[in-house]
Amino acid sequence: MKHKAMGTALALVFTAGLGAEALAATTIWNVSLWGKRRAFTEHVEKLAEEVAARTNGDFEIKLHYGGALSKSRENLDGISLGAFEIAQFCASYHPDKNPSLSVTELPFLGVPDLETQVKVDKALYAHPAVQKDLARWNAMPLMSSPMPQYNFLGKGDAPQTVADFEGMRVRALGGIGSAMKTVGAVPTSVTAAEAFQALDSGTVQAIAFAPHAHLAFKTIEAGSWWTTNLNPGTVNCPVVVNKDAYDLLPDAHKKALMDSVDPAIDHYLATYAAVYDKFYPELEAQGVKQISYSDEELAAFKEKAGKPLWDAWIVEMDGKGIPAKELLELVQSTMAK
């Protein structure tokens, strides 16, 4: 017999033992994901594995890919309705629904690596304003999906200073595009699938991708330089849980779920480390020059392309009742540690 209440599926299995009837309950949760299994979803895969092991199979987490349960931009709505128990989404898909999370999508914050991004996200998700923001959708944050910082891979003369980006046509979307526009670059809308051809033909002079995307779309084969540490920005993609479903879990299952988060994140970081192990040797094999900016130049980028957008964001968020300055300072202080 199967009963579903408040988004939590309980499969009731009747067994007999020691001459008396015993009741064993298996909790089944569903996860809404999009695309295929990839580095971006490896922590959710590991989470399911860990939870099953910690509960001897009494708590099962089923992953559904390809938007089988919901479209990527509707996952938060599905969580709100209790259509499934866990979902992954990216804040930039609907910034009006989760304005507090957009702080980590501001440009030129200077997050150096994924390990630091994990710490930043963990601190952010624990903040009352973020929890209140997500609670409007009956969602509670479980763990982050730390995305590598985007960087530019380009063709032609390599930009050594902020001024060198002036007039450069770049494939840079969203906040990164807005930031590059402030330094005189010309953001151009090019799909990921068109990126290689656009760079190779000279339609654009640089492409902003995370390393794994540069590998996947083969832009390395068309480029001649790569910015190792410009780190103009990235996206925030949390994994959230339906709060009602969580509240219905027995204490042992709650503990198993939360205790599985750290191993899941460790597995995710190891998966991305393997991507980097392929990326940098490929840069060298293709003869791509690696450009590292000095602290002074990075400060110049932040001053011209970062801070004005931060200030505008604070004003906008304050108008929505979000403690914007406090959240930005939380991000900065966490990085400083």
C-alpha positions in Angstrom: 0.0 0.0 0.0 1.4 3.4 -0.9 0.3 6.6 0.7 1.4 10.1 -0.2 1.0 13.1 2.1 2.5 16.6 2.1 4.8 15.6 -0.7 6.4 12.6 1.2 5.8 9.2 -0.2 5.7 6.3 2.3 5.7 2.8 1.1 4.2 0.6 3.9 5.5 -3.0 3.9 3.9 -5.5 6.2 6.2 -8.2 7.6 5.9 -10.9 10.3 8.5 -11.4 12.9 8.9 -13.5 16.1 5.2 -14.5 15.8 3.9 -10.9 15.7 3.2 -8.5 13.0 5.7 -5.7 12.5 5.4 -2.6 10.4 8.4 -1.4 8.3 8.2 2.0 6.6 10.3 3.1 3.6 10.5 6.8 2.9 10.7 7.6 -0.8 11.7 11.1 -1.9 11.8 12.4 -5.5 14.3 14.9 -6.8 13.6 17.2 -9.8 16.7 17.8 -12.0 17.2 18.8 -15.6 19.6 17.7 -18.3 21.6 14.5 -17.8 23.8 13.2 -15.0 27.0 15.3 -15.0 29.4 17.0 -12.6 26.7 19.5 -11.7 24.5 16.8 -10.2 27.1 14.5 -8.7 26.5 15.7 -5.2 22.8 14.8 -5.4 23.8 11.3 -6.7 26.1 11.0 -3.7 23.5 12.3 -1.3 21.1 9.5 -2.4 23.8 6.9 -2.0 24.8 8.1 1.5 21.2 8.4 2.8 20.4 4.9 1.6 23.5 3.5 3.3 22.9 5.3 6.5 19.3 4.1 6.8 19.8 0.6 5.5 17.6 1.4 2.5 14.7 2.7 4.6 15.1 6.2 3.1 15.3 6.2 -0.7 16.0 9.3 -2.8 15.1 8.9 -6.4 16.6 11.2 -9.0 14.6 12.3 -12.0 16.6 13.9 -14.9 15.6 15.6 -18.1 12.9 17.8 -16.5 10.7 14.7 -16.0 9.1 16.2 -13.0 9.4 19.9 -13.8 11.1 22.4 -16.0 14.3 23.8 -14.6 12.7 27.3 -14.2 9.7 25.8 -12.4 11.5 23.6 -9.8 11.0 26.2 -7.0 7.3 26.3 -7.8 7.2 22.5 -7.7 8.8 22.5 -4.2 6.3 25.1 -3.1 3.4 22.8 -4.2 4.9 19.7 -2.7 5.1 18.0 -6.1 8.5 16.6 -5.2 10.7 16.7 -2.1 14.1 17.9 -3.4 15.0 20.2 -6.4 18.0 22.0 -7.8 17.6 25.4 -9.4 19.7 28.4 -10.3 18.8 31.8 -8.7 19.3 33.7 -11.9 16.5 31.7 -13.5 14.0 33.8 -11.5 15.8 36.5 -9.4 12.4 37.9 -8.4 11.6 34.7 -6.6 14.8 34.5 -4.6 16.4 38.0 -4.5 18.5 37.3 -1.4 20.5 34.6 -3.3 21.5 37.0 -6.0 24.3 38.4 -3.8 26.7 35.7 -4.8 25.9 36.3 -8.5 27.3 39.9 -8.3 30.3 40.4 -10.5 33.9 40.5 -9.4 33.3 39.3 -5.9 36.7 37.6 -6.0 35.7 34.1 -5.0 39.0 32.2 -5.7 37.9 28.5 -5.8 35.0 26.1 -5.3 36.0 25.3 -1.7 35.6 29.0 -0.8 32.3 29.1 -2.7 31.0 26.2 -0.6 31.9 28.1 2.6 30.2 31.3 1.2 27.1 29.5 0.2 26.8 27.6 3.6 27.1 30.9 5.5 24.6 32.6 3.1 22.0 29.8 3.3 22.2 29.9 7.2 21.3 33.6 7.2 17.7 34.3 8.5 16.9 36.6 5.5 17.8 33.9 3.0 15.8 31.2 4.9 12.8 33.6 5.1 13.1 34.3 1.4 13.0 30.6 0.5 10.4 29.8 3.1 7.9 31.8 0.9 8.2 28.8 -1.4 8.0 26.3 1.5 11.7 25.5 0.7 14.7 25.1 3.0 18.2 25.1 1.7 20.0 21.8 1.9 23.3 22.3 0.0 24.9 24.4 -2.7 26.0 23.4 -6.2 29.2 25.5 -6.3 29.8 26.5 -9.8 33.4 27.4 -11.0 34.0 31.1 -11.7 33.6 31.9 -15.4 36.7 33.2 -17.1 37.5 34.4 -20.6 39.1 32.4 -23.3 39.9 34.5 -26.3 41.6 34.9 -29.6 44.1 37.6 -30.7 45.8 40.1 -28.5 45.5 39.1 -24.9 44.1 41.8 -22.5 46.6 42.7 -19.9 44.7 45.5 -18.2 41.1 46.7 -17.7 41.6 49.2 -20.5 42.5 46.4 -23.0 38.9 45.1 -22.8 37.5 48.4 -24.3 35.8 47.7 -27.6 36.3 43.9 -27.3 33.3 41.8 -28.4 32.7 39.2 -25.7 30.3 36.4 -25.2 29.2 37.3 -21.6 25.6 36.9 -20.4 23.7 38.3 -17.4 25.6 40.0 -14.7 29.0 39.2 -16.2 27.8 40.9 -19.4 26.7 44.0 -17.5 30.0 44.1 -15.7 32.0 43.9 -18.9 29.9 46.6 -20.5 31.1 49.0 -17.7 34.7 48.5 -18.7 33.9 49.2 -22.4 33.6 45.7 -23.7 30.7 44.8 -26.1 28.6 41.9 -24.7 27.3 39.7 -27.5 24.5 37.1 -27.2 25.9 33.9 -28.5 24.5 30.5 -27.5 26.9 27.9 -26.0 26.5 25.7 -29.1 27.6 28.7 -31.3 30.5 29.7 -29.1 33.3 27.8 -31.0 32.3 29.1 -34.4 31.8 32.6 -33.1 35.3 32.7 -31.6 37.0 30.9 -34.5 35.4 33.3 -37.1 36.1 36.4 -35.1 32.4 37.2 -34.5 33.5 37.6 -30.9 37.0 37.9 -29.5 36.4 36.2 -26.1 34.0 33.7 -24.6 33.1 33.6 -20.9 32.5 30.1 -19.7 33.4 27.9 -16.7 36.3 25.5 -17.5 34.1 22.5 -18.0 32.1 24.4 -20.6 35.2 25.5 -22.5 36.1 21.8 -22.7 32.6 20.7 -23.7 32.2 23.2 -26.4 35.8 23.0 -27.6 36.5 26.7 -27.5 40.0 25.9 -26.3 40.7 24.7 -29.9 39.9 28.2 -31.2 41.5 30.4 -28.6 44.9 31.7 -27.9 44.6 33.1 -24.3 42.9 32.3 -21.1 42.3 34.5 -18.0 43.2 32.3 -15.0 42.0 34.6 -12.2 39.8 37.3 -13.6 36.8 35.5 -12.0 34.1 37.9 -13.1 31.3 35.8 -11.6 29.2 32.7 -11.6 25.7 31.5 -10.7 24.2 30.3 -7.5 22.3 27.0 -7.8 21.1 25.6 -4.5 19.6 22.2 -3.7 16.4 22.7 -1.6 14.0 20.6 0.3 10.2 20.9 0.7 9.9 22.0 4.3 6.7 20.1 5.1 8.3 16.9 3.8 11.4 17.4 6.0 9.2 18.1 9.0 7.4 14.7 8.5 10.7 12.8 8.5 11.5 10.7 11.6 14.5 12.1 13.5 16.8 9.3 12.3 16.0 10.1 8.7 16.5 13.8 9.3 19.9 13.0 10.8 20.8 10.7 7.9 19.9 13.4 5.4 21.9 16.2 7.0 24.9 14.0 7.8 25.0 13.1 4.1 25.5 16.7 2.9 29.3 17.0 3.7 30.2 13.7 1.9 28.1 14.7 -1.0 29.8 18.1 -1.3 33.3 16.4 -1.0 32.3 14.1 -3.8 31.2 17.0 -5.9 34.5 18.9 -5.4 36.5 15.8 -6.3 34.5 15.5 -9.5 35.2 19.0 -10.5 38.9 18.6 -9.6 39.0 15.8 -12.2 37.6 18.3 -14.7 40.4 20.8 -13.9 42.9 17.9 -14.3 41.8 17.7 -17.9 41.4 21.4 -18.5 44.9 22.8 -17.8 46.8 20.1 -19.7 44.5 20.8 -22.6 45.3 24.5 -22.5 49.0 23.7 -22.7 48.4 21.1 -25.5 46.6 23.8 -27.5 49.3 26.4 -26.9 46.8 28.7 -25.1 48.6 31.5 -23.1 47.5 31.7 -19.5 47.1 35.3 -18.2 47.1 36.0 -14.5 46.2 39.5 -13.3 48.0 41.3 -10.5 46.2 42.2 -7.3 46.3 45.8 -8.5 44.6 45.0 -11.8 42.0 42.8 -10.1 41.3 45.7 -7.8 40.8 47.9 -10.8 38.3 45.5 -12.3 36.4 45.3 -9.1 36.4 49.1 -8.7 35.1 49.8 -12.2 33.0 46.7 -13.1 32.1 45.4 -9.7 31.4 48.0 -7.1 29.0 50.2 -9.1 26.8 47.1 -9.7 27.1 46.1 -6.1 25.9 49.5 -5.0 22.9 49.4 -7.4 22.0 46.0 -6.1 22.0 47.1 -2.5 19.6 49.9 -3.3 17.3 47.6 -5.3 17.3 44.9 -2.5 16.8 47.4 0.3 13.6 48.4 -1.5 12.5 44.8 -1.3 13.2 44.5 2.4 16.3 42.4 1.9 19.3 43.3 4.2 21.5 43.6 1.2 24.6 45.3 2.7 24.6 42.7 5.5 24.5 39.9 3.0 27.2 41.3 0.9 29.4 41.8 4.0 28.7 38.3 5.0 30.0 37.0 1.7 33.1 39.2 1.9 33.9 38.3 5.5 33.5 34.6 4.8 35.9 34.8 1.9 38.3 36.8 4.1 38.5 33.9 6.6 
